[in-house]
Amino acid sequence: MTDTTTAADWRVETHRVAQRIRARVLEITLLKDGCYLSQALSSADVLAALYTRILKLAPLEQPLDSPAFAGVPGAADASPSGGRFHGEHGPDLDRFLISPAHYAVAIYAALESVGRLQDGALESFNTDGSTLEMIGAEHSPGFELTTGSFGQALSQSGGIAFARRLKGDTGRTMVFVSDGELEEGQTWEGVQAAAFYKLDRLVMFVDVNGQQVDGWTKDVMNIEPINSRFEAFGWDVATVDGHDLEAIVDAVETKEADGRPLVVLLYTDSAKGMPYLNARKPHLHYVRAKTEEDRREFEAALARLQEESR
């Protein structure tokens, strides 16, 4: 990190935000009797780093509430775009796009934790009429794109980055992707196009937690070695511990404008902060407390995470 005088303070506060994300999603898991918890456990650190340190977003005057669903965003006064939680667009500001729509609860918790989503809004998660849907869409907080069919967001982000360059924008376009999406052909078409058009203001973060709905990623459709695949397409590749806040930030801050898009491969643990879940791996795609012992362990983990987030 370049700002060594405040590095320690930054790490402490961002760690608190990450633990707050984990705690909030675990709380929702208990409240709703199930949730995409492991995705939040693996991605909380990168989301905290993005929202507190990396992303250059327009400030909000106050946290936003999430109105009831009125229809898809459009000209007919339907629900506003979920992108408004990232503030107004600007030529020197960053755009942040989300590809794995089932990470929605982690995104909501991150927005709430950094004061962009109204405190308590998550209580309406996955209820009829709420835009805080279990599978995020273009009207859900933090989402500009509907990406429920995986593998789409990189292509759309590449198009946005290309258009921004044509307009002379200096801001970056960042996209968050899950490792299972690297099994999708459209993802690699997007990778190829971004390299061909030299979109060096495009940054892709991949949560490499090694699991998906059907089990270990290596057993479903092996995608390793990921780094050499991206390098072969002409991308700049940074491979980091996805729970090392300083390494995550450094990977982006040290990026040079050399005509290559950047991919940050974040190797993560889908049970980070909840070692009790290790016994369930790789079957952590959707998590609930199945037994009374589970509930006791979940509640103990929640108390611990809440304490670490203060």
KOLDO-362558 format. One line per 4 residues: number of its first residue (from 0); their letters; for each residue x, y, z of N, C-alpha, C. Coordinates in pm, whole numbers, plus 50000, padded with zeros to 5 digits. Layout:
BEGIN
NUM> a> X Y Z X Y Z X Y Z; ...
end
This chain:
BEGIN
0> mtdt> 50084 49881 50000 50000 50000 50000 50088 50124 50000; 50040 50227 49937 50120 50348 49924 50111 50438 50047; 49999 50438 50117 49979 50526 50232 50019 50452 50359; 50149 50448 50388 50198 50368 50500 50160 50429 50635
4> ttaa> 50138 50559 50641 50108 50623 50769 49972 50584 50823; 49881 50547 50737 49746 50512 50782 49713 50366 50754; 49812 50288 50711 49785 50150 50672 49726 50068 50786; 49784 50083 50907 49736 50004 51019 49592 50038 51053
8> dwrv> 49559 50168 51060 49422 50209 51089 49327 50159 50982; 49369 50167 50856 49284 50123 50747 49255 49974 50758; 49357 49895 50787 49337 49750 50797 49241 49716 50911; 49255 49784 51023 49168 49757 51138 49023 49786 51104
12> ethr> 48996 49903 51047 48859 49941 51016 48800 49852 50907; 48879 49820 50806 48828 49738 50697 48804 49595 50744; 48886 49545 50835 48861 49413 50894 48729 49415 50969; 48701 49524 51039 48573 49535 51110 48456 49529 51011
16> vaqr> 48470 49599 50899 48364 49597 50797 48345 49455 50744; 48455 49385 50717 48445 49248 50667 48374 49158 50768; 48408 49172 50895 48342 49090 50997 48195 49129 51012; 48165 49257 50991 48027 49303 50995 47946 49238 50882
20> irar> 48007 49227 50765 47940 49162 50652 47910 49017 50686; 48011 48947 50738 47991 48806 50775 47883 48792 50882; 47890 48877 50983 47793 48870 51092 47651 48896 51042; 47637 48996 50959 47503 49033 50911 47442 48921 50827
24> vlei> 47522 48860 50741 47469 48752 50657 47439 48628 50741; 47521 48601 50841 47491 48490 50931 47363 48517 51008; 47344 48640 51050 47220 48678 51119 47098 48654 51030; 47110 48692 50902 47000 48670 50807 46979 48521 50782
28> tllk> 47088 48444 50781 47078 48298 50763 46994 48237 50874; 47016 48281 50997 46938 48231 51109 46794 48281 51103; 46777 48408 51067 46644 48469 51063 46556 48406 50956; 46616 48377 50840 46539 48329 50725 46549 48177 50706
32> dgcy> 46614 48110 50798 46632 47964 50792 46704 47921 50665; 46809 47994 50631 46892 47955 50517 46930 48074 50432; 47049 48066 50371 47098 48178 50293 47225 48135 50218; 47268 48220 50125 47397 48198 50057 47507 48253 50148
36> lsqa> 47532 48180 50255 47624 48226 50359 47770 48211 50319; 47806 48096 50263 47948 48071 50236 48006 48172 50138; 47922 48220 50046 47969 48320 49950 48008 48450 50021; 47933 48485 50125 47966 48604 50203 48092 48581 50287
40> lssa> 48107 48460 50340 48226 48431 50420 48352 48441 50336; 48345 48396 50211 48465 48400 50126 48492 48538 50069; 48388 48616 50042 48406 48743 49970 48406 48866 50059; 48380 48851 50188 48365 48968 50275 48488 49058 50274
44> dvla> 48606 49000 50269 48727 49083 50275 48746 49166 50150; 48725 49106 50033 48742 49185 49911 48632 49290 49899; 48510 49257 49940 48403 49357 49935 48433 49473 50031; 48483 49440 50149 48520 49546 50244 48631 49633 50187
48> alyt> 48731 49570 50126 48842 49647 50067 48793 49734 49952; 48704 49681 49871 48651 49758 49759 48575 49881 49808; 48483 49862 49899 48395 49971 49940 48462 50071 50034; 48568 50032 50102 48633 50126 50194 48760 50186 50138
52> rilk> 48822 50122 50039 48955 50167 49998 48973 50179 49847; 48925 50083 49772 48960 50075 49630 48869 50159 49542; 48739 50141 49556 48644 50205 49466 48638 50356 49488; 48637 50429 49378 48615 50573 49382 48472 50597 49336
56> lapl> 48382 50613 49434 48240 50629 49407 48194 50766 49456; 48087 50816 49395 48028 50941 49442 47967 50918 49580; 47985 51013 49671 47925 50997 49805 47773 51009 49799; 47707 50953 49898 47563 50968 49915 47538 51062 50032
60> eqpl> 47434 51143 50022 47401 51234 50132 47360 51158 50256; 47296 51044 50236 47254 50960 50347 47231 50819 50294; 47227 50719 50381 47199 50583 50335 47064 50578 50265; 47055 50500 50159 46933 50489 50082 46848 50372 50129
64> dspa> 46717 50391 50125 46625 50281 50151 46603 50207 50020; 46556 50086 50030 46527 50007 49910 46376 49998 49895; 46318 50067 49796 46172 50068 49782 46118 49933 49738; 45989 49915 49755 45925 49792 49710 45938 49778 49559
68> fagv> 45937 49655 49513 45951 49628 49370 45831 49683 49293; 45860 49762 49189 45753 49821 49108 45764 49781 48961; 45857 49694 48931 45881 49656 48792 46027 49681 48757; 46072 49625 48647 46212 49641 48610 46241 49787 48576
72> pgaa> 46364 49834 48602 46397 49974 48571 46375 50005 48424; 46321 50123 48398 46296 50163 48260 46227 50297 48255; 46172 50329 48139 46112 50460 48118 45974 50472 48181; 45916 50362 48226 45779 50364 48276 45773 50381 48428
76> dasp> 45869 50453 48485 45870 50481 48629 45864 50355 48713; 45936 50254 48670 45943 50131 48749 46053 50146 48855; 46090 50036 48917 46191 50041 49023 46320 50104 48972; 46382 50191 49050 46508 50252 49007 46620 50149 49003
80> sggr> 46723 50179 48928 46837 50089 48917 46906 50071 49052; 46948 49948 49078 47023 49923 49200 47159 49990 49201; 47203 50036 49084 47330 50105 49076 47332 50238 49149; 47214 50292 49184 47210 50422 49252 47276 50416 49390
84> fhge> 47288 50296 49445 47355 50281 49574 47505 50305 49563; 47556 50308 49440 47696 50342 49417 47713 50490 49383; 47606 50567 49389 47614 50710 49364 47605 50744 49217; 47610 50874 49189 47602 50921 49051 47725 50878 48972
88> hgpd> 47703 50856 48842 47816 50826 48754 47895 50953 48725; 48023 50938 48698 48108 51051 48661 48226 51001 48580; 48281 51085 48494 48390 51040 48406 48514 50993 48480; 48536 51047 48600 48655 51009 48676 48623 50910 48788
92> ldrf> 48498 50865 48795 48455 50773 48900 48455 50630 48849; 48459 50536 48942 48458 50395 48907 48316 50342 48892; 48302 50238 48816 48178 50161 48808 48207 50023 48866; 48111 49969 48939 48129 49837 49000 48010 49750 48963
96> lisp> 48036 49642 48891 47933 49551 48842 47947 49415 48910; 47834 49353 48938 47831 49224 49008 47784 49116 48912; 47862 49009 48900 47823 48900 48811 47745 48788 48881; 47795 48731 48993 47722 48620 49054 47603 48670 49136
100> ahya> 47484 48660 49079 47366 48720 49141 47332 48659 49276; 47380 48535 49302 47350 48474 49431 47438 48528 49543; 47533 48614 49512 47611 48684 49614 47536 48808 49665; 47411 48823 49627 47337 48946 49656 47337 48982 49803
104> vaiy> 47314 48884 49891 47305 48917 50033 47438 48971 50085; 47549 48923 50030 47680 48977 50070 47694 49122 50024; 47644 49152 49905 47649 49290 49854 47562 49380 49941; 47440 49335 49974 47352 49416 50059 47418 49444 50194
108> aale> 47477 49340 50253 47541 49357 50383 47660 49453 50374; 47733 49447 50264 47845 49540 50244 47795 49683 50233; 47690 49704 50155 47634 49839 50139 47583 49892 50272; 47518 49807 50349 47468 49848 50480 47584 49881 50574
112> svgr> 47691 49802 50566 47804 49819 50656 47882 49947 50631; 47877 49998 50508 47951 50122 50477 47859 50242 50463; 47732 50226 50503 47641 50340 50507 47581 50380 50375; 47570 50287 50280 47505 50318 50153 47363 50260 50146
116> lqdg> 47335 50160 50225 47202 50103 50238 47154 50130 50380; 47029 50173 50391 46973 50209 50521 46984 50094 50620; 47027 50126 50740 47042 50026 50844 46908 49958 50870; 46909 49827 50875 46788 49751 50899 46713 49710 50774
120> ales> 46753 49761 50659 46683 49728 50534 46689 49579 50504; 46794 49513 50550 46811 49371 50522 46702 49284 50584; 46627 49340 50678 46520 49262 50740 46415 49220 50636; 46407 49296 50525 46309 49262 50420 46368 49167 50316
124> fntd> 46488 49116 50340 46553 49026 50246 46465 48906 50212; 46449 48881 50082 46379 48763 50031 46234 48754 50078; 46168 48871 50092 46025 48872 50121 45951 48921 49997; 45826 48883 49983 45747 48922 49866 45743 49074 49852
128> gstl> 45772 49122 49733 45766 49264 49705 45893 49340 49734; 45991 49275 49796 46116 49344 49830 46213 49339 49712; 46288 49448 49694 46393 49448 49592 46523 49387 49646; 46526 49356 49775 46641 49285 49829 46619 49136 49809
132> emig> 46629 49096 49684 46598 48959 49647 46715 48866 49677; 46683 48738 49691 46788 48640 49714 46882 48632 49594; 46827 48640 49475 46905 48644 49351 46894 48787 49298; 47002 48863 49311 46997 49005 49275 46971 49029 49128
136> aehs> 46903 49139 49099 46874 49179 48962 46898 49329 48950; 46870 49387 48836 46909 49525 48808 46839 49628 48897; 46736 49587 48969 46668 49677 49061 46711 49654 49206; 46798 49558 49230 46842 49524 49366 46959 49613 49407
140> pgfe> 46968 49652 49534 47076 49740 49578 47214 49690 49537; 47290 49778 49471 47425 49745 49428 47435 49684 49290; 47322 49645 49232 47323 49577 49102 47278 49673 48991; 47356 49679 48885 47315 49751 48765 47272 49655 48655
144> lttg> 47310 49530 48670 47286 49431 48566 47204 49315 48622; 47125 49253 48537 47060 49128 48571 47149 49016 48518; 47206 48938 48609 47306 48839 48569 47272 48701 48624; 47144 48672 48640 47103 48545 48697 47148 48425 48616
148> sfgq> 47169 48442 48487 47236 48339 48409 47384 48373 48413; 47461 48289 48478 47601 48323 48508 47684 48347 48383; 47791 48426 48402 47889 48447 48297 47864 48567 48210; 47761 48646 48239 47726 48758 48151 47798 48889 48185
152> alsq> 47828 48912 48311 47867 49046 48353 48002 49091 48298; 48094 48998 48275 48223 49040 48220 48205 49098 48080; 48122 49035 47998 48097 49086 47863 48037 49226 47870; 47939 49244 47958 47875 49375 47971 47972 49477 48029
156> sggi> 48053 49436 48124 48151 49528 48183 48255 49569 48080; 48296 49475 47995 48388 49508 47888 48330 49610 47793; 48201 49594 47761 48135 49691 47675 48128 49829 47739; 48100 49832 47869 48096 49959 47942 48234 50024 47943
160> afar> 48338 49944 47970 48474 49998 47973 48514 50051 47835; 48474 49981 47730 48506 50025 47594 48435 50158 47563; 48307 50167 47599 48231 50290 47575 48288 50406 47655; 48330 50380 47777 48387 50487 47860 48517 50539 47799
164> rlkg> 48595 50449 47743 48718 50495 47680 48687 50583 47560; 48586 50546 47482 48546 50628 47367 48504 50767 47411; 48442 50776 47529 48397 50906 47581 48509 50985 47648; 48623 50922 47670 48733 50990 47737 48731 50981 47888
168> dtgr> 48648 50892 47944 48644 50875 48089 48778 50821 48140; 48814 50861 48259 48935 50810 48322 48906 50711 48435; 48780 50701 48475 48743 50609 48582 48755 50464 48538; 48768 50376 48636 48783 50234 48609 48646 50164 48609
172> tmvf> 48639 50053 48539 48522 49966 48542 48565 49836 48608; 48501 49803 48720 48539 49685 48797 48424 49587 48800; 48457 49459 48792 48354 49356 48791 48395 49244 48885; 48299 49196 48962 48321 49087 49058 48260 48960 49002
176> vsdg> 48338 48852 49002 48299 48726 48937 48328 48610 49031; 48249 48505 49024 48276 48384 49102 48355 48286 49016; 48432 48198 49082 48519 48110 49004 48442 48010 48919; 48323 47969 48963 48244 47877 48883 48207 47933 48747
180> elee> 48202 48067 48737 48168 48130 48610 48280 48116 48507; 48398 48076 48552 48507 48054 48457 48487 47925 48378; 48382 47850 48411 48345 47734 48330 48257 47774 48212; 48212 47899 48211 48120 47948 48108 48196 47999 47986
184> gqtw> 48152 47959 47868 48217 48004 47745 48210 48154 47726; 48097 48216 47765 48083 48360 47745 48187 48438 47825; 48225 48385 47941 48328 48452 48020 48457 48463 47940; 48497 48355 47875 48623 48356 47802 48614 48437 47673
188> egvq> 48496 48448 47616 48478 48541 47503 48501 48684 47551; 48450 48715 47670 48472 48847 47727 48618 48872 47760; 48685 48769 47811 48828 48780 47841 48907 48811 47714; 48875 48737 47608 48945 48756 47481 48922 48896 47425
192> aaaf> 48797 48941 47428 48763 49073 47371 48830 49185 47451; 48830 49173 47584 48890 49279 47667 49039 49292 47639; 49107 49179 47619 49249 49184 47586 49271 49242 47447; 49188 49200 47352 49203 49248 47214 49187 49400 47207
196> ykld> 49090 49453 47280 49064 49597 47276 49148 49675 47379; 49239 49605 47446 49335 49669 47538 49264 49755 47644; 49168 49695 47710 49088 49767 47809 49159 49767 47944; 49261 49851 47956 49341 49851 48078 49279 49931 48192
200> rlvm> 49156 49980 48174 49080 50040 48285 48972 49944 48334; 48982 49818 48290 48891 49713 48333 48964 49625 48435; 48900 49606 48551 48957 49522 48657 48854 49417 48696; 48896 49293 48697 48809 49181 48730 48858 49113 48858
204> fvdv> 48769 49097 48954 48800 49026 49078 48730 48890 49074; 48804 48783 49098 48746 48649 49095 48757 48587 49234; 48643 48548 49291 48641 48479 49419 48668 48331 49393; 48792 48289 49413 48830 48149 49389 48816 48074 49521
208> ngqq> 48691 48039 49555 48669 47963 49678 48664 47813 49653; 48676 47774 49525 48695 47633 49492 48573 47545 49501; 48454 47604 49517 48335 47521 49528 48219 47583 49452; 48124 47499 49417 48002 47545 49350 47889 47452 49390
212> vdgw> 47774 47470 49331 47656 47398 49379 47674 47246 49374; 47749 47194 49277 47763 47050 49262 47886 46992 49332; 47962 47075 49402 48078 47023 49475 48202 47106 49450; 48319 47041 49463 48446 47109 49436 48455 47147 49290
216> tkdv> 48497 47269 49264 48510 47315 49125 48604 47226 49047; 48711 47179 49109 48809 47095 49039 48748 46963 48995; 48642 46919 49061 48578 46793 49024 48464 46813 48924; 48401 46930 48928 48290 46958 48837 48342 46993 48698
220> mnie> 48435 47089 48692 48500 47129 48567 48626 47206 48605; 48739 47139 48605 48862 47202 48652 48896 47326 48570; 48926 47435 48639 48958 47561 48571 49103 47604 48594; 49177 47527 48670 49318 47558 48694 49405 47506 48580
224> pins> 49519 47570 48553 49573 47688 48620 49509 47816 48566; 49436 47886 48652 49363 48005 48608 49459 48114 48563; 49567 48134 48639 49657 48245 48607 49717 48234 48468; 49762 48114 48430 49825 48100 48298 49723 48112 48186
228> rfea> 49599 48078 48213 49495 48094 48111 49472 48243 48081; 49460 48322 48186 49443 48466 48165 49567 48527 48100; 49683 48485 48143 49807 48537 48083 49813 48504 47934; 49768 48385 47897 49770 48346 47756 49679 48435 47672
232> fgwd> 49573 48486 47732 49483 48578 47660 49537 48721 47659; 49640 48749 47737 49699 48882 47736 49657 48971 47851; 49610 48911 47960 49571 48989 48078 49689 49001 48175; 49685 49107 48254 49773 49122 48369 49708 49046 48483
236> vatv> 49783 48960 48551 49726 48871 48652 49792 48895 48788; 49709 48912 48890 49757 48919 49028 49690 48806 49106; 49770 48720 49167 49718 48609 49247 49744 48640 49393; 49638 48649 49473 49653 48692 49612 49571 48605 49707
240> dghd> 49608 48611 49834 49526 48556 49941 49405 48648 49953; 49288 48594 49926 49167 48676 49924 49122 48726 50059; 49195 48693 50165 49165 48745 50298 49274 48839 50348; 49371 48869 50263 49480 48961 50296 49444 49098 50240
244> leai> 49394 49185 50325 49343 49314 50280 49448 49396 50208; 49568 49398 50262 49673 49479 50202 49711 49426 50065; 49717 49293 50051 49752 49234 49921 49646 49264 49817; 49519 49265 49858 49411 49296 49765 49425 49438 49712
248> vdav> 49447 49531 49802 49460 49672 49762 49584 49693 49677; 49695 49633 49717 49820 49649 49642 49805 49599 49499; 49731 49491 49480 49715 49435 49346 49654 49536 49250; 49566 49622 49302 49500 49722 49218 49583 49850 49211
252> etke> 49637 49893 49323 49710 50020 49327 49839 50017 49245; 49898 49900 49229 50023 49890 49154 50001 49863 49006; 49876 49858 48962 49845 49833 48821 49893 49948 48734; 49967 49915 48628 50015 50015 48534 49925 50019 48411
256> adgr> 49918 50135 48346 49840 50150 48223 49924 50098 48107; 49917 49966 48086 50003 49902 47986 49924 49834 47875; 49794 49868 47865 49712 49808 47761 49651 49674 47798; 49680 49625 47919 49626 49495 47961 49520 49513 48069
260> plvv> 49404 49448 48054 49309 49445 48165 49370 49364 48280; 49322 49391 48401 49375 49324 48520 49273 49228 48577; 49318 49107 48611 49235 49014 48687 49305 48988 48820; 49229 48999 48928 49280 48970 49062 49216 48838 49106
264> llyt> 49298 48734 49115 49250 48602 49156 49260 48592 49308; 49145 48587 49373 49138 48590 49519 49112 48448 49571; 49214 48383 49620 49198 48248 49673 49144 48259 49816; 49023 48207 49836 48950 48231 49959 48901 48102 50024
268> dsak> 48851 48116 50144 48798 48006 50224 48649 48029 50243; 48569 47934 50198 48423 47948 50206 48369 47930 50347; 48456 47900 50443 48415 47891 50583 48491 47992 50669; 48547 48096 50607 48625 48195 50680 48540 48260 50789
272> gmpy> 48588 48253 50912 48515 48309 51024 48418 48212 51089; 48395 48096 51024 48305 47994 51078 48365 47856 51055; 48474 47823 51124 48540 47694 51101 48450 47574 51124; 48342 47592 51197 48246 47483 51218 48194 47429 51085
276> lnar> 48190 47513 50983 48137 47471 50853 48235 47389 50771; 48359 47378 50815 48457 47302 50737 48412 47159 50712; 48342 47101 50809 48298 46962 50796 48196 46944 50684; 48132 47050 50643 48030 47040 50537 48089 47056 50397
280> kphl> 48211 47101 50386 48269 47126 50254 48269 46997 50172; 48245 47004 50041 48220 47126 49961 48073 47162 49947; 47989 47106 50033 47844 47126 50018 47800 47247 50101; 47846 47364 50057 47817 47489 50126 47751 47592 50034
284> hyvr> 47698 47547 49923 47643 47645 49829 47529 47723 49894; 47443 47654 49965 47332 47717 50039 47335 47658 50178; 47336 47744 50280 47361 47698 50416 47243 47730 50506; 47206 47632 50588 47108 47655 50695 47150 47577 50818
288> akte> 47096 47615 50931 47118 47540 51054 47023 47421 51053; 47078 47301 51038 46994 47182 51021 46955 47119 51154; 47036 47139 51256 47014 47075 51386 47024 47179 51497; 46987 47138 51616 47002 47227 51732 47149 47257 51758
292> edrr> 47235 47157 51736 47379 47182 51751 47426 47288 51651; 47379 47276 51527 47412 47377 51426 47372 47516 51474; 47249 47526 51523 47200 47658 51565 47285 47714 51679; 47322 47631 51773 47407 47678 51883 47542 47726 51830
296> efea> 47600 47651 51738 47730 47689 51682 47717 47817 51598; 47608 47827 51522 47586 47947 51441 47570 48070 51531; 47493 48055 51638 47471 48168 51729 47600 48208 51800; 47683 48110 51835 47812 48141 51898 47903 48214 51799
300> alar> 47903 48169 51674 47984 48235 51571 47934 48377 51546; 47802 48394 51549 47744 48527 51529 47790 48623 51639; 47784 48578 51762 47827 48663 51874 47975 48701 51859; 48056 48606 51816 48199 48632 51800 48223 48732 51686
304> lqee> 48156 48713 51573 48173 48804 51460 48123 48944 51492; 48011 48951 51563 47958 49083 51601 48056 49156 51692; 48117 49083 51784 48216 49145 51874 48336 49195 51795; 48380 49118 51696 48497 49157 51616 48466 49269 51518
308> sr> 48339 49297 51497 48301 49403 51403 48283 49538 51473; 48295 49541 51603 48273 49665 51678 48400 49750 51682
end
